[in-house]
């Protein structure tokens, strides 16, 4: 246990005095260094962002670097060559004898340059299978299970929500009793986020100035999004086009806020950009291994903040009254949520068939309705997400499961390990 925690702390540069070895990597040919390569990696990422809107999820480095990328971005072939050159430069820098954090830094840069190269090839027209694409971009290969393997879960839900009509219709009708009225969304979301923050702050020391703004929006392929602004500030947007259920208020509060994306980005900025000057962490490329850790930890953070039946109790005692809802069947709703969670990976197989062209749009919507138990409008929105983000979907369910298993393997202090993860350059390959 002590060795495992020590190794984790060394990855973020927190080894005790006397336990570390020399902190720097040996320069490559011509005096090249990880600092110089990191600066060029940021430039590469920003220029890819000019070729693909949305590729840069967050940037809070020098404004002049972003201005330079906008003014004269390289062409896709030039960017592909740029990524190859960065890989060669990284491989030429020796980390033999360097402390673990330096070795991890080079591995982190190599993995993210590799993902950037894969994304550039995709932008240039290269096609990959769903699993190949996920592995190339996010650093982990998903298992694609036959849809029939999820049918026993549907049978359990059928027994839980019996009655006439399709299972999807029955589940939709049952869940309709837990929709937060539009005029109460703000107060319910405020309460949920405040509770998520309180629970997180008991265990993780948050930056003193951290804060966020919350806005309700529409016409988006996602249900919630955190736009990290730098300086420990976030802009959280919630898509209010579709019904938002009481449990979803907790999910969004944890996932987008505490201990999810807001905390992750704030700790990375504090640990690396401000304290170490490692500029690679001032930019967040969406299609990268970073997203597997970000989404996985954000989803696991829900369970960490509300273990056992604490989420159900908080809904019943706080959120239901604020929303004006009847808590009579709250426990049954929790059972339904646990069963529905077991269906999450069915979406990978559905997306694989759809993106490969083996199954058409209409049949894919029917499959999403069946295996996510969503009505047609919500399934159609989910397909829009798949069209937009493709294999990114693995980062949620698979990411959560991998992060949870890794955290719990480290020992009983899950919050301490979670804070280490959120303040590190740990990669998906390190978790699996």
N, C-alpha and C positions, 0 to 999 in steps of 0.2 A: 504493500500500500504506500509506504513512504517513498519507495523508488518511483512508483507510478506518478505520484503527485510532483516529485522533484523533476521528473522528465517533463511534465506539463508546464511547470513554472519556468524551466529553462527555455522552452519554446518561445515564451514571451519575454525572455530576458530578465527573469526575476530570481535567478539562482542566487543563493546566499554568497556573501564575500568568501573568497578562498576556494569556492567550488567550480568557478568558471575557468575556461582557458582563454587564450588571447581572443579578443572580440572581433577582430577584423579578418576579412578574406584576403588572400594573396592576390594582388592585381594580375590581370591578364596581360597579354602582349600590349606594349605601348602604354602601360600604366592604367589600363581600363579598370573600372571598379563597379561594385554593385550600385553605388550611389549614381554614377554616370549612366549606367544601364537603366536604372529605375526612372531617371529623368526622361530617357528616350522612350521607355515603355509608356509613360504618361502621354507623351506626344503621340505615339502610335495609337493609343486608345482614344484620345480626343479626335484624332483625324478619322478613325473608323466611325466615330460618332457623327462626323459630318457626312459620311457615306451611307449611314443607316440611322435615321432618327430613332431615338429611344435606346440605342446601344449603350450610351453613357447614362447610367441610372443616377449617379451623383458625382459631382466634382466640386471640390472646395480648395483647390490649389491656386497658384497665382493666376490672376485674371489675364495677364499677358500671354500665358501659355495657351489658354483657350482662344484668345483672339488670334494668335498665330495659326492655330489649327483651322479656324474659320477662314482666315485670309488665304491660305494656300495649302489645302489638304492634298496629300499625294493620291494618285490614282490607285485603283484596286491592285493592279500588278505591282506597283511600287510598294504598296503597303504589305503585300504578301512577301516581297523580297525583304522589306524592313523587318518583318517578324522573323524571317529566317536568319537575318544578320544578328538580331538580338539573341536568338537561340545560340548561335555560334559564339557570341561574346560571353554569354552566361556560362557555357560549357568550358570556356577558356579561363574563367576565374576559378582559382583553386580555393576550396574551403577546408582543405585538410588541416586539422588542428584548430579550426575555428570553433567558437562556442556553438551550442545547438541552435540558438536563435539565428545566427548567421547562416548556418547550413540550411535552416528552414527558410530563410529569406530567399536564398537562391532557388530552392525547390519551388517556392511559391511563385517567384517570377517566371521560372521555366514553365510551370503548369499554366499560368495565365497567358503567357505568350503563345503557348501551344493552342490554347482555346481560341485566342484571337486569330491565329492562323487558320484554324478550322472554320471560324465564322467568316473570314475573308474568302475562303474557298467556296463556302455556301453562297455568299453574295455574288461570287463570280460564276455561279451556275452549277457547282458540284452538288450532287445529291448523295445522301447517305440514308441507310436504314434508320428507323427510329432509335434503336438501341445503339448503333454506331454513332449517331449524332449526339445522343445524350452523353455517351462516354467521352466523345471528343470535346464537347463544350463544358461539361460539368464534372468530368473526372470520375464517373462511376457508371457502371453498366446495369440497367434495370432488367429484372426478370419479367418476361411477358407471358403471363399465365393464360391458359384457355378460359374464355368467359364462362364456360360450364362449371369451372371450379368455384365460381362465386354463387352458383345457384343455391347451395345449401344455406348461405347467409340470407338470401331472398326468402327461403322457406321459413327461416326463423322469424323474419320480419312479418311474413304473412300470418304466422301464428300469433304474433304480438298485436297486429292491427287487422283483425278478421273483419269479414263483411263482404257485401256485394261490390262489383266493379273491379277495375284493375288495381293491382297493388300500388302503383304509382298514384292513382287517383285517391286511394284510401289514405296513403301517407300524406299527400298534399292537403287533404281535408283535415286530417288530424293536426298537422302542423299549423294550419291556418289559425288555430286558436292561440298561437303564440307569436303572432306578428305584432311588432311594435307599431302602434299608430304613428302616422307621419308627424303629427303635431307633438309627439312625445319622444321623438328620436333623439333630439339634442340632450334632453335631461337624462335619458337612459344611457346614451353613449358616454356622457360626461361621468356618470356614476360608475360605469363599468371601467372606463380608463383610469379613473381615480383609484379604484380598488386594485387594478392591475399594478399601478405605480406603487401604491402603499406596500403591497406584498413583495414587490421586487426590491424596493428600497430597504426592506428589512435585511436583505442579504447581499445586495450589490451596492457599492458606493457610487452613486451617480455624480456626473459632473455638476458643479454647483449652479451653473447657469442653464442647465438643460431645460428645454421647453418645446412645445409644439403648438400648431394651430390645427383646428379640425374644420373640415368643410364637407358638405353633402353635394354630390355631383351626379351627373347622369350620362348616358350614352357612352359607357366604357365597357371593355371586354372583361374587366376584373371587378371584384366586389369591394376591394379596399387597396389603397396604395400609400406607401410612405415615400415622400420626396424629401430626402435628407438635404439640408441647406448648408451644412457646415456650422461650426461654432456651437455644436450641441443643440441645434435647432432643426425641427422637422415640420413638414407640412403634410398632414394626414388627410386623405380624401376617401370618403365612403360613397360607393355607388348606391343611390337610393331608388334606382329604377325598379328594383324587385323587392319583394318583402324581406325585411330584416327581422330575424327571430331573436328572442331574448338570449339564447345561448350564443348566437352569432355576435352579439354585442361584447360578450366576454372574449370570444375568439379574436375579434378584430382589435379589441383593446390590448390584449396580450401580443398578438402577432405583429400588428403595425407599431405598437408602442412599447410596452413593458412586459417582459424582458426581451421583446422582439426587435424589429428593425431599428427603431429609434435608439434603443440602448446599444445594440450591436455597432451601429455606425458611430455613435458618440464615443464608445470605448475605443474603437479602432482609431478614431481621430486623436483622442487623448493619448493613447499608448504609443502610437507610431508617428503620427504627423507632428504633434506638438512636443512630445517628450524625446523622440529620437530623430525627427527630421527625415523619416523614410517616406519619400514623396509618392511612392507607388500606391500607398493607402489613401491618397487624396482623391483617387478616381475609382469608381465602381463600375466596371463593365458588366452589363446585365447577363450576357451569355458567357459565364465563366464559372470556375469551381467555387468562387466566392458565393455565388447564389445558392449552391447546394447547402452550404453551411448556414447562410442567412435564412433561407426558408425553412430548413430543417430545424434549426434552433428556435426560430420564431414559433413554429407549430409545437415543438416539444415544450416551449416556454408556457404554453397554456396549461399543460398537465402539471408542470413544475409549480406554477403559481396557484393552481386550484387542484390539489391532489384529491384522489378519492371522490367523495360526493360533495366536496366543498363548492364546486361550481353550481350544482343543483340547489344547494342550500342558499347560496348567494342570490341566485335567480328568484327563488321562492320568497326570500325574506326582504329583498331590496328591489330587484328589477321588476318583478311582477306588479308590486304595488305602484311603482313609478309609471309603468306602462298601462296600468288599469286592467290587468289580466287576471284570470282565475288560475290559481296554482294547483288545482285539484289533481291533475294528472301529471304533475312535474316529474315524478319518478318514472312513469312510463315513457315520457319524452326523453329522459336520460338514457333509458334502455334502448330506445330507438336510435339515439345518437351514437351509442357504442357499437351497435350493429352496423349502422350506416358507415361508420369509419372503416370497418373491415372490407367494405366494397371499394375503397379508394383506388387500389391498384388496377381495378378493372379498366379504368380510363386509359391506362397505358396501352393495353391491347387494342382498345377501340381506336385510339389515336394512331397507333401503328398501322392498322388496316386502312384507316381513312387517308392518312398522309401518303401512304404507298399507292393509293388509288385502287385498292382491292374492294373497298366498300364505298358507296356513294354517300352524298350528303344526307339525303332523307333517311336512309337506313342508319346512318351514324347517329342522327338525332334520336331515332327510336331506341337505339342501343344505349345512348346516354340516359334517356328517360327510364329505361328498365333498370340499369345498373347503378345509376346515381339517385334514382327515385325522385327525379326532378320533373316538373311539368314541362310542357313543350317550350314555353317561352324561356325558361331557365336553361333547358338543355340546349336551345339554340344559342343563347348567350355563351354557354360553355364551349360550344363548337367555335364560336368567334374567338374565344381565348386560345383554343388549340390552333386555329388558323394563324393567329398572331404570334404565339410564343412557342408552338410546336413542342419539342421534347422538354421544354422548361417545366412541364407539368410534373416531371419526376421529383422535382425538388421539394414538393410539399409532403406527400405521404411517405415516399421512400426516404426523403431527407429526415423527416421526423423520426422514423423508425431507427435509422442508422445513428442519428445523434443521441436518441434516448438510450440505445443499447451501449454506445460508447461511454456516455456519461455514467451510466449505472455500473459499468465495469470498473470504473476508477475508484469506487468506494462509496461510503454512505453519504458524504457531504456533497450532494448533487449541485447545490447552489454554488459552492466554491468552484467545482469543476466547470459549471456552466459559465461562470465569470471568466475563468481561464480561457475557455473556448472563444468567448465573445471578445476577448482582448488579444487574440492570437492570429497567426498566419497558418493555423492548422488547416490542412487540405482534406478533401473527402477521402483520399487514399489513406490518410492517417487514421481515419475514423472506422473504416470498413474492416 
